[in-house]
Amino acid sequence: MEWETVIGLEVHVQLATQSKIFSGSSTAFGASPNSQASAIDLALPGTLPVVNEQAMHYAIMFGLAIGADINQRSIFDRKNYFYPDLPKGYQTTQMDEPIVGAGAVEIQLADGSHKTIRIHHAHLEEDAGKSVHDLFPTQSGIDLNRAGTPLIEIVSEPDMRSSEEAVAFAKKLHSIVTSLGISDGDMSQGSMRFDVNVSIRPKGEDKLGTRTETKNLNSFRFMEQAIHKEVERQIDLLEYGEEVLQETRLYNADTGEARSMRSKEEANDYRYFPCPDLLPVEISNETIEAIRARLPELPDARQARFVASYGLSEYDASILGGERDTAEYFESVTQHCGDAKLAANWVSGELSARLNNEELSISHSPVSAEALAGLIKRIKDNTISGKIAKQVFEAMWQGEGDADNVIEAKGLKQVSDTGALEKIVDEVLAQNPAGVAQYKEADDKKRKKLLGGFMGPIMKATKGQANPGMVNQILAKKLNQ
Amino acid sequence: MSVEQTDIEKIAKLSRIRIAASDMPEVALRLNDILAMVDTMQAVDTTGIEPMHNPLDASQRLRADIVTETDQRELLQQNAPAAEQGLFLVPKVIE
């Protein structure tokens, strides 16, 4: 039987506020355990939460970016469950009246096609703390620094039909929240985490199958793997006449396996009720419009601008314009060197490859945008060839100075002196009389190819520093004499 | 609406409240009294009345995003039965 996969995502995004959603505790990552967990975060008797205005505004920015309705009145609710990293015994979240209503996000797939993924809603809530299991033999350690960090949870409709679509959607959300500057989007620190709802149904069937939820995936790759495994598992179950149980599954990145976490039945009995400590939040129309007026450029608009004003291909524009840091770096290189095409090639080529290798983000690149522009300028003015430039780039990456320093120190300047090049060409031709004779007998078509054969030894003799265009001219002139 | 003993056991479990078997009839009686009162209230015609989330006719005050809290770990961990290396200690929980 042919099966159709149906995927919905719940995405948790940590907001880039200085302080927590309900208290003035710091949200900085990496502090000593529990040094940023105050009496309010611990919900000690007599404390009262007060909502962080910036967190509300960030959520509204996201809502406006996806064309959603912003609810001018939203309510915080308590979701009750017991777990050691949840100090209050409930999570303060939003259920019936979230800040962000229905919206939509457009994704682009590898074949160039576009698809709209509907967003059911997005709500504000607080993060839980962290458990440390491997430090003590019989006990778990609890660090509540993260407890109360503001999150938006973005809930999609079950509109995705493959892992490719799910990953494209997740990447688009990442690109939107980082472009808005409402989250650092650092997946390695858990700033964006995905819960994936997967079900399958016979192709053509309208009714949805029973879904499972795989929780806490913190990379695009893990998400893709987890979806593949889960779809396979469900197909196996159904084809052998068994049932898919509605359950929560936990993915283990080390083994690539997921296992059932707990029956959803009990866990789902969260006994939500409106939080009596928090009044309804009212947001005026003026506030919403003021936030709308200050929205930064969004990825779709930026990519369109890159195509229109820099003449980039749609593909290059999607690579360079998707993430704000990359886009800013590219634009800075372009401004400093005045050549968008070369800037695009270097940022999406050499630089990206090197960053990927070392698992660095572009904001941590050892070669600054200005430095890279300096290198590109030397290619443009023929001081060095594109090939030598890669060597210079490597030295710059290793911290050996800017392009001019490296070219000077290593003596990599391109030889464009006609006299010097003629001398080398003469030497190479004199060493290869057979090649010269073969050239003289060949027809025009073959001659072109044979001419190229002399390039290698000439480049070798000049350590790659001969100006290739000039060598070609000199060679042709001498051989055709 | 009324609650059975099994409902009470389930709620007690979710709430981590231990109720002795001998107390069950008394708890069931009281909960059912409360639910009877709720039933009475449910019977009121509320057509056209906006649901009330909070008895105060006010909206939430918002605070500026500024760090105002300082590290009070030593003080706060005096409440905890066990703490080590800055962490609160609990029985091992691995799901």
Interface residues (C-beta under 8 A of the other chain):
Chain A: T17 Q18 S19 S23 G24 S25 S26 S32 P33 N34 S35 Q36 A37 S38 A39 I40 L42 L44 V50 V51 N52 E53 Q54 A55 M56 R73 I75 N80 Y81 F82 Y83 P84 S131 V132 H133 L135 F136 T138 Q139 S140 G141 I142 D143 L144 L250 M261 R262 E266 D269 R271 P274 P276 L278 L279 P280 V281 E282
Chain B: K10 L14 S15 R16 H53 N54 L56 A58 S59 Q60 R61 L62 R63 A64 D65 I66 V67 T68 E69 D71 Q72 R73 L76 Q77 N79 A82 E84 Q85 G86 L87 F88 L89 V90 P91 K92 V93 I94 E95
